Structures are given as C-alpha cells and as structure tokens.
Amino acid sequence: MLQAIVARDMKAVIPPRYNRNKVRECDWFIYKERHLIECFFNKIKHYRRIFSRFEKTARNYMAFLHFVSALIWLR
C-alpha cells in the first residue's frame, strides 16, 4: 500500500505503530489536519440530505453543503 502511494508522488501520512522495528517518519502536523478533515466529513454524513444527494443540481447541492458547513461551524 505504501509503495502505491509513493509511486503516485504522494506523501504518506500514516503514523507508525508503537511496536514497529523500523520506525517510519510521519509529519504529525499534516496528520492532524487530515484528521480534522475526516472528522468534518463524518459530521456532514449525519445530515441525510447531504449523503443521499437529494438535490438534483450541483448548484443546489453545493448551497446545502455550505449551509450544513455553517451549521457545523456554529455548533
């Protein structure tokens, strides 16, 4: 899996396990940002209208996504 990430010229942000023999480096700042984004997507999934894509047009979907994002931010 790590080879596929490197082959695409990406940087792996996977923290190493504590009992690993060969310690792999991890940029913890990027890992924290990635974790925040993943948590945000999980919060968005609580709104059924977003994850079910009830909106017909991309404009309406983005408008509702902005609305839900504001609700989450104001929480």
C-alpha positions in Angstrom: 0.0 0.0 0.0 2.8 2.4 0.8 4.5 1.6 -2.5 1.4 2.7 -4.4 1.3 6.0 -2.5 5.0 6.7 -3.3 4.5 5.6 -7.0 2.0 8.4 -7.4 4.4 11.0 -6.0 2.3 11.4 -2.8 3.4 11.7 0.8 2.1 9.0 3.2 0.6 10.5 6.4 0.2 7.2 8.2 1.6 7.1 11.7 3.8 4.2 12.6 2.7 1.6 15.2 4.4 1.8 18.6 6.0 -1.7 18.3 7.4 -1.4 14.8 11.0 -2.4 14.4 11.9 0.1 11.7 10.4 3.4 12.6 8.7 5.3 9.8 8.7 9.1 9.8 5.3 10.9 10.0 4.5 14.6 9.6 2.3 15.0 12.6 1.1 18.5 11.6 -0.3 17.2 8.3 -1.7 14.1 10.1 -3.7 16.4 12.5 -5.1 18.4 9.6 -6.1 15.2 7.8 -7.8 14.0 10.9 -9.8 17.3 11.2 -11.0 16.9 7.6 -12.0 13.3 8.1 -14.0 14.3 11.2 -15.7 17.0 9.3 -16.8 14.5 6.6 -18.2 12.3 9.3 -20.2 15.2 10.8 -21.6 16.0 7.4 -22.8 12.4 7.0 -25.3 13.0 9.9 -27.3 15.1 7.5 -29.3 12.7 5.4 -30.0 15.2 2.7 -26.3 15.5 2.0 -25.2 11.9 1.9 -28.3 10.8 0.0 -27.8 13.5 -2.7 -31.5 14.5 -2.8 -30.6 17.7 -4.7 -30.9 17.4 -8.4 -28.4 20.1 -9.5 -24.8 20.7 -8.4 -25.7 24.3 -7.5 -28.4 23.3 -5.0 -26.2 20.5 -3.6 -23.3 23.0 -3.0 -25.7 25.5 -1.5 -27.0 23.0 1.0 -23.4 21.8 1.7 -22.5 25.4 2.5 -25.5 25.6 4.8 -24.6 22.4 6.7 -21.0 23.5 6.9 -22.1 26.8 8.6 -24.3 24.8 11.0 -21.4 22.6 12.0 -19.1 25.6 12.3 -21.5 27.5 14.6 -22.0 24.5 16.9 
